[in-house]
Amino acid sequence: MSRQSVLLYRKIPAEQLERLRQEHEVVEVYDHGEAGRQAFLATLPQARGLIGSGVEIDESMLDRAPHLRVISSISVGVDHYPLAALNRRSIVLCHTPDVLTESVADLLFGMVIATSRRMFEMARMVREGRWRQSLESADYGWDVHGKTLGIIGYGRIGRAVAQRAALGFGMPVLYHTRRPVDSGLPANAARAVELDELLAQSDFVVVMVPLTEQTRGMIGPQALAKMKRGSILINAARGPIVQEPALLDALDSGHLRAAGLDVFAVEPLPLDSRLRDHPRVLALPHMGSATHETRTAMADMAVSNLLSVLRGDPPLAAFPTA
């Protein structure tokens, strides 16, 4: 098999880079500034495969890549890719499901605990030297065990979060999904409900739906107003699903107790965003899958996907583009 041109636009472990180099010519472009963009575009005419994440691939880029056969995304989400255009061009789009499920679920449930027990606020109190006496009632957090957890989007990660909540913390679980699914839990531990019921009854609402035209902005003023007063919103799916100005209003008014956010409408989070230093917001740098073990597994799967397609074999995980 002849060696082909592969464009790598996210750093991967040396072992995985060597796997690519053993079979193909690899061009590495990691600069996401203007110089990097121009280098990226200059490589497209020869590219047979792309592998990376964090770059918006649009149809004009595909027009520059007449020989492209496969895009291997080092991610589960595929909102950075023009699915219909890929389908028309018969370009295979691969992604990395499964391998990050447990890591993201760990972080999500950690955010539930951290926001309810006000860990980030209390850590700031210690760091700034304001802890000078025993905590008073104004500093107390709230228990997590026994509270109701609502999950919007009940895929692999949603079910993993539900297991942690129901089996580890005795939390009743409500979930909302477009199509019926097995809860993955013992009878009566989890219940499928309509969205309005989930919002009204949950002490914690975890957002885990993919970003689509239907879910963009779905957590806005109306949805937030339906949430139980004093509840907490957790979002580790995609930033544009939540309308950030409406979320800030709900926090400022006291309707929501707190929010835990690992994703934002614009990333990295702009320095002038009020979400950066809002006292009721736990803001994290899109770190759901950021463990050594998981990122290595994602890179391994992405490389395997790309190599399989370029060999003429089916990949481990192709995303349907039709």
C-alpha positions as CSV (number, residue, x, y, z in Angstrom):
1,M,0.0,0.0,0.0
2,S,1.4,3.4,-1.0
3,R,2.1,6.0,1.7
4,Q,-0.5,8.8,1.8
5,S,-0.6,12.4,3.1
6,V,-2.2,12.7,6.6
7,L,-2.7,16.1,8.3
8,L,-2.5,15.9,12.1
9,Y,-3.8,19.0,13.8
10,R,-3.8,18.0,17.5
11,K,-0.8,16.7,19.5
12,I,-1.0,13.0,20.3
13,P,1.3,10.7,22.3
14,A,4.6,9.8,20.6
15,E,3.6,6.2,20.3
16,Q,0.5,7.0,18.3
17,L,2.4,9.5,16.1
18,E,4.9,6.8,15.3
19,R,2.0,4.5,14.3
20,L,0.9,7.1,11.7
21,R,4.4,7.7,10.5
22,Q,5.1,4.0,9.9
23,E,2.4,3.9,7.2
24,H,1.9,7.5,5.9
25,E,3.5,10.9,5.5
26,V,2.4,13.0,8.4
27,V,2.1,16.8,8.3
28,E,1.7,18.3,11.8
29,V,0.0,21.7,12.3
30,Y,-0.7,22.6,15.9
31,D,-0.8,26.4,15.7
32,H,-4.5,27.5,15.6
33,G,-3.6,31.2,14.9
34,E,-3.6,32.7,11.4
35,A,-0.2,31.2,10.5
36,G,-1.4,27.8,11.5
37,R,-4.6,28.3,9.6
38,Q,-2.7,29.1,6.4
39,A,-0.5,26.0,6.9
40,F,-3.5,23.9,7.5
41,L,-5.2,25.1,4.3
42,A,-2.0,24.7,2.3
43,T,-1.9,21.0,3.2
44,L,-5.4,20.2,2.3
45,P,-4.9,19.7,-1.5
46,Q,-2.7,16.6,-0.8
47,A,-4.4,15.3,2.2
48,R,-6.0,11.8,2.2
49,G,-6.7,11.9,5.9
50,L,-7.2,14.4,8.7
51,I,-6.9,13.6,12.4
52,G,-7.4,16.0,15.3
53,S,-10.0,18.1,17.0
54,G,-10.9,21.6,18.0
55,V,-10.9,23.0,14.5
56,E,-14.1,23.9,12.7
57,I,-14.1,22.1,9.4
58,D,-16.4,23.7,6.9
59,E,-17.4,23.0,3.3
60,S,-14.9,25.5,1.8
61,M,-12.1,23.5,3.4
62,L,-13.5,20.3,1.9
63,D,-13.4,22.1,-1.5
64,R,-9.7,22.4,-1.1
65,A,-9.3,18.7,-0.3
66,P,-10.3,16.8,-3.4
67,H,-8.5,13.6,-2.3
68,L,-9.7,13.5,1.2
69,R,-11.1,10.1,2.3
70,V,-11.4,10.2,6.0
71,I,-11.5,12.6,9.0
72,S,-10.7,11.0,12.3
73,S,-11.9,13.2,15.1
74,I,-10.3,12.8,18.6
75,S,-13.6,13.4,20.2
76,V,-17.1,12.0,20.7
77,G,-19.0,15.1,19.5
78,V,-19.0,15.9,15.8
79,D,-20.5,19.4,15.8
80,H,-17.4,20.8,14.2
81,Y,-18.0,18.9,11.0
82,P,-20.4,19.5,8.0
83,L,-22.1,16.1,8.0
84,A,-24.2,16.6,4.9
85,A,-21.2,17.8,2.9
86,L,-19.1,14.8,4.1
87,N,-21.9,12.5,3.0
88,R,-22.1,14.0,-0.5
89,R,-18.3,13.6,-0.9
90,S,-18.3,10.0,0.6
91,I,-15.8,11.1,3.2
92,V,-15.8,8.9,6.3
93,L,-16.1,10.7,9.6
94,C,-14.8,8.7,12.6
95,H,-15.0,9.6,16.3
96,T,-14.0,8.1,19.7
97,P,-17.1,7.0,21.7
98,D,-17.0,4.7,24.8
99,V,-13.4,5.3,25.8
100,L,-14.1,8.6,27.7
101,T,-17.5,7.6,29.3
102,E,-16.2,6.9,32.8
103,S,-13.8,9.9,32.9
104,V,-16.5,12.4,31.9
105,A,-19.0,10.8,34.3
106,D,-16.5,11.1,37.1
107,L,-16.1,14.8,36.4
108,L,-19.8,15.4,36.1
109,F,-20.6,13.8,39.4
110,G,-17.6,15.6,41.0
111,M,-19.2,18.9,39.8
112,V,-22.5,17.9,41.4
113,I,-20.7,17.5,44.7
114,A,-18.4,20.5,44.4
115,T,-21.3,22.9,43.6
116,S,-23.6,21.6,46.2
117,R,-21.0,21.6,49.0
118,R,-19.6,24.9,47.7
119,M,-16.1,23.5,47.5
120,F,-14.8,26.1,45.0
121,E,-16.1,29.0,47.2
122,M,-14.6,27.5,50.3
123,A,-11.3,26.9,48.7
124,R,-11.2,30.5,47.6
125,M,-11.9,31.6,51.2
126,V,-8.9,29.6,52.4
127,R,-6.6,30.8,49.6
128,E,-7.5,34.4,50.1
129,G,-7.0,34.2,53.9
130,R,-10.6,34.8,54.8
131,W,-10.9,31.6,56.9
132,R,-10.3,33.0,60.4
133,Q,-13.0,31.3,62.5
134,S,-15.4,28.3,62.4
135,L,-17.8,28.2,59.5
136,E,-21.2,29.8,60.1
137,S,-24.5,28.9,58.6
138,A,-24.0,31.4,55.7
139,D,-21.0,29.3,54.6
140,Y,-22.7,25.9,54.7
141,G,-23.4,23.8,51.6
142,W,-26.1,21.2,51.0
143,D,-26.1,17.5,51.1
144,V,-26.0,15.5,47.8
145,H,-27.2,12.1,49.0
146,G,-30.9,11.5,48.7
147,K,-31.5,14.5,46.4
148,T,-33.1,14.1,42.9
149,L,-30.8,14.1,39.9
150,G,-32.2,14.9,36.5
151,I,-30.3,14.0,33.3
152,I,-31.2,15.5,29.9
153,G,-29.8,13.1,27.4
154,Y,-29.4,9.5,28.5
155,G,-26.6,8.1,26.4
156,R,-23.5,6.3,27.7
157,I,-22.3,9.1,29.8
158,G,-25.8,9.9,31.2
159,R,-26.2,6.3,32.3
160,A,-22.8,6.3,33.9
161,V,-23.7,9.4,35.9
162,A,-27.0,7.9,36.9
163,Q,-25.2,4.8,38.2
164,R,-23.0,6.9,40.4
165,A,-25.9,8.9,41.7
166,A,-28.4,6.1,42.3
167,L,-26.0,3.3,43.5
168,G,-23.4,5.4,45.3
169,F,-25.5,8.3,46.8
170,G,-29.0,6.9,47.0
171,M,-30.3,9.6,44.6
172,P,-33.6,9.2,42.7
173,V,-32.8,9.7,39.0
174,L,-35.1,11.2,36.4
175,Y,-34.0,11.2,32.8
176,H,-35.3,12.7,29.5
177,T,-34.4,11.2,26.2
178,R,-35.9,11.3,22.6
179,R,-36.4,7.5,22.4
180,P,-37.0,4.8,25.1
181,V,-33.9,3.3,26.6
182,D,-33.0,0.9,29.4
183,S,-32.1,2.9,32.5
184,G,-29.3,0.5,33.3
185,L,-30.4,0.6,37.0
186,P,-32.5,-1.5,39.3
187,A,-36.3,-1.1,39.1
188,N,-37.5,2.2,40.6
189,A,-34.0,3.7,40.8
190,A,-34.5,5.8,37.6
191,R,-37.6,7.0,35.7
192,A,-38.0,8.4,32.2
193,V,-40.0,11.7,32.3
194,E,-41.0,14.6,30.1
195,L,-38.6,17.5,30.2
196,D,-40.9,19.9,32.1
197,E,-41.3,17.3,34.9
198,L,-37.5,16.7,35.1
199,L,-36.9,20.5,35.4
200,A,-39.5,21.0,38.0
201,Q,-38.5,18.1,40.3
202,S,-34.7,17.8,40.0
203,D,-32.3,19.3,42.6
204,F,-29.6,18.9,40.0
205,V,-30.0,19.1,36.3
206,V,-27.2,17.6,34.2
207,V,-27.1,18.4,30.5
208,M,-25.6,15.7,28.3
209,V,-27.3,16.1,24.9
210,P,-25.3,16.5,21.7
211,L,-25.3,20.0,20.1
212,T,-27.7,20.0,17.2
213,E,-30.0,22.7,15.7
214,Q,-32.7,21.3,18.0
215,T,-30.7,21.5,21.2
216,R,-28.9,24.8,20.5
217,G,-30.1,27.2,23.2
218,M,-32.6,24.7,24.7
219,I,-31.7,25.7,28.2
220,G,-32.9,29.3,28.0
221,P,-35.2,31.6,30.1
222,Q,-38.2,29.3,29.8
223,A,-36.4,26.1,30.8
224,L,-34.5,27.8,33.6
225,A,-37.7,29.3,35.0
226,K,-39.2,25.8,35.2
227,M,-36.3,24.5,37.3
228,K,-36.9,24.1,41.0
229,R,-35.9,27.1,43.0
230,G,-32.5,26.5,44.6
231,S,-31.5,23.8,42.1
232,I,-28.1,23.5,40.4
233,L,-27.3,23.2,36.6
234,I,-24.4,21.2,35.4
235,N,-23.3,21.3,31.7
236,A,-20.5,19.3,30.3
237,A,-22.1,18.7,26.9
238,R,-21.6,21.7,24.6
239,G,-21.7,25.4,25.6
240,P,-24.3,26.7,23.1
241,I,-26.9,24.4,24.5
242,V,-27.2,26.8,27.5
243,Q,-28.1,30.4,26.9
244,E,-25.4,32.1,29.1
245,P,-27.1,35.5,29.7
246,A,-30.3,33.7,30.9
247,L,-28.2,31.5,33.1
248,L,-26.5,34.5,34.7
249,D,-30.0,36.1,35.3
250,A,-31.2,32.9,37.0
251,L,-28.1,32.9,39.2
252,D,-28.2,36.6,40.0
253,S,-31.9,36.4,41.0
254,G,-31.2,33.4,43.3
255,H,-33.5,31.2,41.4
256,L,-30.6,28.8,40.8
257,R,-28.3,28.0,43.6
258,A,-25.2,27.4,41.4
259,A,-23.9,26.2,38.1
260,G,-21.1,23.8,37.2
261,L,-19.8,24.5,33.6
262,D,-17.1,22.6,31.7
263,V,-18.2,24.0,28.3
264,F,-19.0,27.5,27.1
265,A,-20.4,29.3,24.0
266,V,-16.9,30.6,23.3
267,E,-13.8,28.6,24.3
268,P,-11.5,29.4,25.8
269,L,-13.8,31.5,28.0
270,P,-13.3,35.2,27.2
271,L,-11.6,37.3,29.9
272,D,-14.6,39.6,30.1
273,S,-17.1,36.9,30.7
274,R,-19.0,37.2,34.0
275,L,-19.0,33.4,34.2
276,R,-15.2,33.5,35.0
277,D,-15.6,35.0,38.5
278,H,-19.3,34.7,39.3
279,P,-19.4,33.5,43.0
280,R,-22.0,30.8,42.1
281,V,-20.3,29.3,39.1
282,L,-17.8,26.5,39.0
283,A,-16.1,27.2,35.6
284,L,-13.7,24.5,34.3
285,P,-11.6,24.5,31.1
286,H,-13.4,21.8,29.0
287,M,-11.6,19.0,30.9
288,G,-14.2,16.2,30.9
289,S,-11.9,13.7,29.2
290,A,-8.6,15.3,30.3
291,T,-6.9,12.4,32.1
292,H,-3.8,10.7,30.9
293,E,-5.5,7.4,30.5
294,T,-8.5,8.7,28.6
295,R,-6.7,11.0,26.3
296,T,-4.2,8.3,25.4
297,A,-7.1,5.9,24.7
298,M,-8.8,8.5,22.5
299,A,-5.7,9.1,20.5
300,D,-5.2,5.4,20.1
301,M,-8.7,4.9,18.8
302,A,-8.5,7.9,16.5
303,V,-5.3,6.6,14.9
304,S,-6.8,3.1,14.5
305,N,-9.9,4.6,12.9
306,L,-7.8,6.6,10.3
307,L,-5.4,3.8,9.5
308,S,-8.3,1.3,9.0
309,V,-10.1,3.5,6.5
310,L,-6.9,4.3,4.5
311,R,-6.2,0.5,4.4
312,G,-9.7,0.0,3.0
313,D,-11.0,-1.6,6.2
314,P,-14.0,-0.5,8.3
315,P,-13.1,1.8,11.3
316,L,-13.8,1.1,14.9
317,A,-16.3,3.9,15.1
318,A,-17.7,5.8,12.1
319,F,-20.3,8.6,12.7
320,P,-23.2,8.4,10.3
321,T,-23.1,11.5,8.0
322,A,-26.3,10.8,6.0
